[in-house]
Structures are given as C-alpha cells and as structure tokens.
Amino acid sequence: AYLKEVDVVLQVLFHDEDGIDADVESLIEERNKARDEKDFARADEIRDELEKQGIVLDDTPGGTIWKRTS
C-alpha cells in the first residue's frame, strides 16, 4: 500500500492502462467479498477469469496482490 501511495507521485511502479488496473482491483474486491461470504465457486470463477487475462493472484496475510504473467 505504501509503494502505491509513493508511486502516485513517481509513476514508475504501477500504471493504469485505460482503466485495466482499476478493473483488476475491482474484480479482486468482488472476489474477496465472495470469499468472505463463503461463495467459493464465485471466487474461483473470478480467479479463473483473471488468469485468462494474464493476471495471477496471490493471497497474502496483508491482502490479495496481483501480477501480470506476461
């Protein structure tokens, strides 16, 4: 979270290409909500959808992070 705040100024670590990053973050939020509600089928659907887009999720103690595979 700190790096994202710093990168708002520097804009070297994270970027938002035509809202793609915002869309990924939105899907991650939806997935986390589904997991909280124990709707694991929906959570898995979202993970699969993101993987098809080249996005890999990593659930950490600090929250879910993502990275591009390509």
Backbone bond lengths (Angstrom), bond angles and torsions (degrees), N, CA, C in turn:
res aa  C-N    CA-C-N  psi(-1)  N-CA   C-N-CA  omega(-1)  CA-C   N-CA-C  phi
1 A - - - 1.447 - - 1.528 110.38 -
2 Y 1.340 116.13 -41.00 1.464 120.14 179.58 1.528 110.70 -61.22
3 L 1.336 116.22 -44.64 1.464 119.42 -179.33 1.525 111.29 -62.64
4 K 1.322 117.30 -36.89 1.458 119.57 177.75 1.521 110.46 -64.21
5 E 1.338 117.10 -39.67 1.462 120.45 178.66 1.519 111.03 -63.89
6 V 1.321 116.65 -43.93 1.466 121.15 179.68 1.530 109.92 -65.92
7 D 1.325 115.82 -39.51 1.457 119.52 -176.79 1.523 112.95 -69.16
8 V 1.310 118.31 -16.53 1.463 120.47 174.62 1.521 109.21 -57.04
9 V 1.315 116.42 -36.49 1.461 121.68 179.05 1.524 110.64 -83.76
10 L 1.339 116.55 -49.64 1.463 120.77 -173.80 1.528 113.61 -77.11
11 Q 1.317 116.73 -36.63 1.464 123.37 -178.90 1.528 112.79 52.04
12 V 1.329 115.32 49.04 1.456 119.45 176.96 1.529 112.41 -119.78
13 L 1.327 117.96 -20.49 1.455 120.57 -177.22 1.517 113.27 -96.35
14 F 1.307 117.20 -44.26 1.453 122.14 -175.93 1.522 108.62 -122.55
15 H 1.309 115.47 147.52 1.457 119.00 177.57 1.511 109.19 -144.05
16 D 1.281 116.15 159.10 1.456 123.32 -177.66 1.523 107.95 -123.19
17 E 1.338 115.71 96.56 1.460 121.00 -179.02 1.520 109.18 -87.58
18 D 1.309 116.92 105.91 1.456 122.28 177.66 1.522 112.57 53.20
19 G 1.309 117.45 36.41 1.450 120.89 176.69 1.518 114.91 80.50
20 I 1.326 117.86 4.26 1.462 120.52 -177.34 1.528 110.49 -60.44
21 D 1.314 117.96 -47.83 1.457 120.59 -179.12 1.524 110.99 -62.12
22 A 1.306 117.47 -38.55 1.465 120.97 177.99 1.526 110.21 -65.10
23 D 1.326 117.09 -37.82 1.462 120.86 177.56 1.524 111.05 -64.51
24 V 1.323 116.83 -42.07 1.465 121.38 178.18 1.521 109.63 -62.22
25 E 1.320 116.63 -47.29 1.470 120.41 179.52 1.526 110.83 -59.70
26 S 1.318 117.01 -39.43 1.456 121.41 179.19 1.532 110.92 -63.81
27 L 1.325 116.59 -43.88 1.462 120.08 178.04 1.524 111.39 -65.36
28 I 1.320 117.34 -36.73 1.462 120.42 178.01 1.527 109.74 -64.43
29 E 1.319 116.82 -41.75 1.463 120.09 177.23 1.531 110.60 -61.49
30 E 1.327 116.19 -43.18 1.464 120.16 178.48 1.532 110.20 -62.75
31 R 1.335 116.56 -41.35 1.465 120.81 178.94 1.522 110.87 -63.88
32 N 1.332 116.99 -43.82 1.456 120.15 179.42 1.527 111.15 -62.31
33 K 1.325 116.39 -38.89 1.464 120.13 177.53 1.523 109.84 -64.05
34 A 1.330 117.10 -43.66 1.463 120.67 178.50 1.526 110.50 -61.04
35 R 1.322 117.20 -41.32 1.468 120.42 177.98 1.518 111.18 -64.27
36 D 1.335 117.34 -42.20 1.467 121.10 178.04 1.526 111.30 -60.62
37 E 1.341 115.47 -35.56 1.462 121.16 -179.85 1.525 111.74 -86.93
38 K 1.338 116.01 6.37 1.470 123.45 -179.71 1.527 113.00 60.31
39 D 1.330 115.96 30.22 1.461 122.48 173.93 1.526 106.94 -94.83
40 F 1.335 114.61 72.33 1.454 120.14 -173.22 1.522 112.95 -68.98
41 A 1.324 116.83 -27.73 1.463 119.32 176.99 1.527 110.15 -62.90
42 R 1.334 117.13 -44.53 1.472 120.92 178.74 1.528 110.75 -66.79
43 A 1.322 116.11 -41.20 1.466 120.05 178.80 1.531 110.43 -59.97
44 D 1.329 116.82 -41.87 1.466 120.70 178.26 1.522 111.65 -67.41
45 E 1.337 117.07 -37.04 1.472 120.49 176.89 1.523 110.76 -59.87
46 I 1.320 116.06 -44.15 1.468 120.09 -179.19 1.514 110.12 -66.08
47 R 1.337 117.41 -43.18 1.470 120.52 177.73 1.531 109.60 -58.22
48 D 1.334 117.06 -46.04 1.461 121.10 -179.77 1.523 111.41 -62.59
49 E 1.330 116.16 -41.37 1.465 121.05 178.87 1.531 110.39 -60.37
50 L 1.319 116.04 -44.12 1.469 119.92 179.47 1.521 111.46 -66.90
51 E 1.335 117.06 -38.13 1.468 119.84 178.48 1.521 111.01 -62.35
52 K 1.324 117.00 -37.03 1.465 120.72 177.47 1.527 111.03 -64.24
53 Q 1.339 115.74 -26.56 1.468 120.95 178.38 1.527 111.68 -89.56
54 G 1.342 116.80 5.04 1.453 120.29 179.19 1.515 113.88 82.54
55 I 1.336 116.82 25.34 1.458 122.04 179.89 1.521 108.69 -114.65
56 V 1.335 115.99 126.83 1.460 121.77 177.62 1.520 108.56 -108.95
57 L 1.337 116.49 134.47 1.453 121.95 179.66 1.518 110.56 -102.03
58 D 1.321 115.00 145.40 1.455 121.82 175.52 1.525 107.35 -132.37
59 D 1.326 116.20 115.16 1.460 121.02 179.37 1.524 108.46 -85.92
60 T 1.323 115.88 116.01 1.466 121.93 -178.55 1.526 109.21 -115.77
61 P 1.321 117.37 166.73 1.470 119.45 176.34 1.531 112.40 -59.08
62 G 1.321 117.40 -26.41 1.456 121.71 179.92 1.518 113.82 -88.37
63 G 1.324 117.24 -1.35 1.458 121.44 -178.69 1.517 110.98 127.25
64 T 1.304 115.65 -179.99 1.455 121.55 -179.06 1.524 109.56 -87.36
65 I 1.318 115.33 131.25 1.469 120.76 175.11 1.523 107.76 -118.37
66 W 1.306 115.82 159.34 1.452 119.86 -178.73 1.513 110.12 -136.50
67 K 1.348 113.68 158.47 1.459 120.08 175.17 1.523 108.07 -149.87
68 R 1.307 114.34 157.27 1.458 120.74 177.61 1.522 108.89 -84.74
69 T 1.322 115.90 143.03 1.456 119.88 179.83 1.517 111.61 -85.50
70 S 1.318 117.25 -19.49 1.469 118.99 -178.04 1.495 111.64 -107.91
